[in-house]
Amino acid sequence: MQRVEHHASFGGRQEVWRHDSATLGCEMRFGLYLPPQALAGQACPVVYWLSGLTCSEQNFITKAGAQAHAARLGLILVAPDTSPRDPGGTLGVADDPAYDLGQGAGFYLDATQEPWARHYRMESYVVHELPALVEAQVATTGRRAIFGHSMGGHGALTLALRHPGRYASVSAFSPIVAPARVPWGRKAFAAYLGEDESSWAAHDATALIAGARERLPLLVDQGEADEFLAGQLKPELLEEACAAAGHPLTLRRQPGYDHSYYFIASFVADHLEHHARALAA
């Protein structure tokens, strides 16, 4: 691994690291915020952030305003990129001209279909390879939480549901809660997982809720002025699934807020406090 950025921030340090990913077969970058407690040698819990379509590791670390709250709460923040990358075009990482498929749109699953299967293994990267790298680099308590936005909200919910015991808490901003039933998800699932829709439920939060092996309380914030609310996000479907399964859900509909990082920055403190409570339990 090589550190390529470092900036003093609220008594801690915001870093960006790059490394060769064995899981994805390409170079990857991730943001790493070390709160002042970590710089002083204290082991801290880790909160993973998953970004949305078109984003890289930079969006969250430069726009969310999360560092001040992580410093106060003693949380390490990790923000990976959203897909495998091939900026030089020499590695054969598949791509698509559309913004919602290919590079920048990994959907936090392990693809099974060509030409995606070789490199698009974001679930394995986020759940296994990346934590191993982080925990070998800095002192942690071994406790983890996960949250994200839009495509990353989908990723946070599904990875927490698919890997019980891995995360102490989960939350999401404007998540794609039912990807098997909306255009963004159907396009990605058909490409990455194939046309057999029976395989899609394993990566759809509304389907996973019914068989969830642990009852992690879900915190979801959704802006009511979000331009994707009716067509792509459909939080009412998560509400229905949780009610049917008796799964704890706090769904906060926020009047006037859209899909942007202004929305995330407005409520990121609540989410980090939600995770800090669970991580300390």
C-alpha positions in Angstrom: 0.0 0.0 0.0 1.1 3.6 -0.6 -0.3 6.7 1.0 -1.0 9.3 -1.7 -2.8 12.1 0.4 -2.7 13.2 4.0 -4.4 16.3 5.5 -4.7 17.4 9.1 -8.4 17.5 10.0 -10.1 18.2 13.3 -7.2 16.9 15.3 -7.0 13.8 13.2 -5.8 13.0 9.7 -7.6 12.4 6.4 -5.6 10.1 4.2 -6.0 8.4 0.8 -4.3 5.1 0.1 -3.8 3.1 -3.1 -3.0 -0.6 -3.3 -3.0 -3.5 -5.8 -6.2 -5.4 -5.1 -5.9 -9.2 -5.5 -9.7 -9.4 -5.3 -10.4 -7.0 -8.1 -7.2 -7.4 -10.2 -6.5 -3.7 -10.4 -5.2 -0.7 -8.4 -7.7 0.7 -5.9 -7.9 3.7 -3.7 -9.7 4.3 -0.4 -10.1 7.2 2.0 -9.0 6.6 5.6 -9.8 9.1 8.4 -7.9 8.6 11.6 -9.4 10.5 14.5 -7.1 12.1 17.1 -7.7 9.1 19.4 -6.2 6.8 16.8 -3.2 9.1 16.2 -2.6 8.9 20.0 -2.3 5.1 19.7 -5.8 4.2 20.9 -7.6 1.3 19.1 -10.8 2.6 17.5 -13.8 1.0 15.8 -14.2 1.4 12.0 -17.1 2.7 10.1 -17.3 1.9 6.4 -18.9 4.3 3.9 -20.2 3.1 0.5 -20.7 5.8 -2.1 -23.2 6.0 -5.0 -23.2 5.9 -8.7 -20.4 7.8 -10.5 -18.6 8.4 -7.2 -15.0 7.7 -6.1 -13.4 7.7 -2.6 -13.3 11.5 -2.9 -17.0 12.4 -2.7 -17.5 11.4 0.9 -14.2 12.6 2.3 -14.5 16.1 0.7 -18.3 16.7 0.9 -19.9 14.9 3.8 -18.3 16.9 6.7 -18.0 13.6 8.6 -14.5 14.2 10.0 -15.5 16.5 12.8 -18.1 14.0 14.1 -15.7 11.1 13.7 -13.1 13.0 15.7 -15.6 13.7 18.5 -16.7 10.1 18.6 -13.4 8.4 18.1 -14.3 6.6 14.9 -12.1 5.5 12.0 -13.8 6.2 8.7 -13.0 4.1 5.5 -14.4 5.2 2.2 -13.5 2.9 -0.8 -14.0 3.5 -4.5 -17.3 2.3 -6.0 -15.9 -0.2 -8.5 -12.7 -1.7 -10.1 -10.8 0.9 -12.2 -8.7 0.8 -15.3 -7.7 4.4 -16.1 -5.0 3.3 -18.5 -7.2 0.8 -20.3 -4.5 -1.9 -20.0 -6.1 -4.3 -17.6 -9.2 -5.4 -19.4 -11.6 -4.1 -16.7 -15.0 -4.0 -18.5 -16.9 -0.8 -18.7 -20.0 0.7 -20.3 -20.6 4.2 -21.7 -23.6 4.7 -19.4 -23.1 6.1 -15.9 -25.1 3.4 -14.2 -23.1 0.4 -15.3 -19.4 -0.5 -15.3 -16.7 1.6 -13.7 -18.2 3.8 -11.0 -21.2 1.4 -10.7 -20.1 -1.8 -9.0 -23.3 -2.3 -7.0 -21.4 -4.0 -4.2 -21.8 -7.6 -5.4 -19.6 -10.2 -7.0 -20.5 -10.5 -10.7 -21.1 -13.9 -12.1 -21.4 -13.0 -15.8 -18.9 -12.0 -18.5 -17.3 -9.6 -19.2 -17.8 -8.5 -15.5 -17.0 -11.6 -13.4 -13.2 -11.2 -13.5 -12.9 -7.8 -11.9 -16.3 -6.8 -10.5 -16.1 -8.5 -7.1 -17.0 -5.5 -4.9 -18.7 -7.5 -2.2 -15.6 -9.6 -1.5 -13.5 -6.5 -1.6 -15.5 -4.5 0.9 -16.4 -7.4 3.2 -13.0 -9.2 3.3 -10.0 -7.6 1.5 -10.4 -4.0 2.5 -11.0 -4.6 6.2 -7.9 -6.9 6.3 -5.8 -4.2 4.8 -7.2 -1.5 7.2 -6.8 -3.7 10.3 -3.2 -4.6 9.4 -2.4 -0.9 9.0 -4.0 0.7 12.1 -5.0 -0.4 15.6 -8.8 -1.1 15.7 -11.1 -2.7 18.2 -12.2 -5.2 15.6 -15.7 -3.7 15.7 -17.2 -2.5 12.4 -20.2 -0.6 11.1 -21.4 0.2 7.6 -23.4 2.9 5.9 -23.8 4.4 2.5 -25.8 6.5 0.0 -28.0 5.5 -3.0 -26.2 2.6 -4.6 -24.0 2.6 -1.5 -27.1 2.5 0.7 -28.1 -0.6 -1.2 -24.6 -2.0 -0.6 -24.6 -1.2 3.1 -28.0 -2.8 3.7 -27.4 -5.9 1.7 -23.9 -6.5 2.9 -25.0 -6.2 6.5 -27.9 -8.6 5.9 -25.8 -11.1 3.9 -23.0 -11.2 6.5 -24.5 -11.5 10.0 -22.1 -10.8 12.8 -19.7 -8.8 10.5 -21.1 -5.3 11.4 -22.4 -3.9 14.7 -24.7 -1.5 12.9 -26.0 -0.3 9.5 -27.6 2.8 8.1 -28.3 4.4 4.8 -29.1 7.7 3.0 -31.5 7.4 0.0 -30.8 3.7 -0.5 -31.9 1.7 -3.5 -33.9 -0.6 -1.3 -35.5 -2.9 -3.9 -33.0 -3.0 -6.8 -34.7 -6.0 -8.4 -37.8 -3.8 -8.9 -36.3 -0.5 -10.2 -34.5 0.4 -13.4 -31.0 1.1 -11.9 -31.0 -2.3 -10.2 -32.6 -4.3 -12.9 -30.0 -3.1 -15.4 -27.1 -3.8 -13.2 -28.4 -7.2 -12.0 -29.1 -8.4 -15.5 -25.5 -7.5 -16.5 -23.7 -8.7 -13.5 -25.8 -11.6 -12.3 -27.6 -12.7 -15.5 -31.1 -12.7 -16.8 -32.3 -15.4 -14.3 -34.1 -13.1 -11.8 -34.2 -15.8 -9.2 -30.6 -15.0 -8.3 -31.4 -11.3 -7.8 -33.2 -11.6 -4.5 -29.9 -12.5 -2.7 -28.8 -8.9 -3.4 -32.1 -7.1 -2.7 -32.6 -5.7 0.8 -36.4 -6.0 0.7 -36.1 -9.7 -0.1 -33.3 -10.4 2.4 -35.2 -8.9 5.3 -37.6 -11.8 5.5 -34.8 -14.3 6.2 -32.4 -12.0 8.2 -30.5 -14.0 10.8 -29.9 -11.0 13.0 -32.1 -8.0 13.8 -29.7 -5.0 13.3 -31.9 -1.9 13.7 -31.9 -0.1 10.3 -31.6 3.7 10.2 -32.6 5.2 6.9 -32.9 8.9 5.9 -34.7 9.8 2.7 -35.2 13.3 1.3 -38.7 14.0 0.2 -37.4 16.3 -2.6 -35.2 13.6 -4.0 -35.6 13.4 -7.8 -35.1 9.7 -7.7 -37.5 9.0 -4.9 -40.5 7.6 -6.9 -38.7 5.9 -9.8 -35.6 4.3 -8.2 -35.6 4.4 -4.4 -39.1 3.5 -3.2 -38.4 3.5 0.6 -42.0 2.4 1.2 -41.0 -1.1 -0.1 -38.4 -1.4 2.7 -41.0 -0.2 5.2 -43.4 -2.9 4.0 -40.8 -5.6 4.1 -39.6 -4.7 7.6 -43.2 -4.5 8.9 -43.9 -8.0 7.5 -40.8 -9.5 9.0 -40.9 -7.6 12.3 -37.5 -6.1 11.5 -36.6 -2.8 13.4 -36.6 0.2 11.0 -36.3 3.9 11.6 -37.2 5.5 8.3 -37.0 9.3 8.5 -38.5 11.2 5.6 -36.9 14.6 5.4 -38.9 17.4 3.8 -37.1 19.6 1.3 -33.9 17.5 1.0 -32.7 16.1 -2.3 -30.2 13.4 -3.4 -27.1 15.5 -2.9 -24.3 15.6 -0.4 -26.0 18.7 1.2 -28.5 16.1 2.4 -25.8 13.7 3.7 -23.9 16.5 5.4 -27.1 17.6 7.2 -27.6 14.3 8.9 -24.3 12.5 8.9 -23.8 13.3 12.6 -27.0 11.4 13.5 -25.7 8.4 11.6 -22.3 8.4 13.1 -23.8 8.7 16.6 -26.1 5.7 15.7 -23.0 3.7 14.8 -20.9 4.9 17.8 -23.6 3.7 20.2 -23.7 0.2 18.6 -19.9 0.0 18.4 -19.5 0.8 22.1 -22.1 -1.8 23.2 
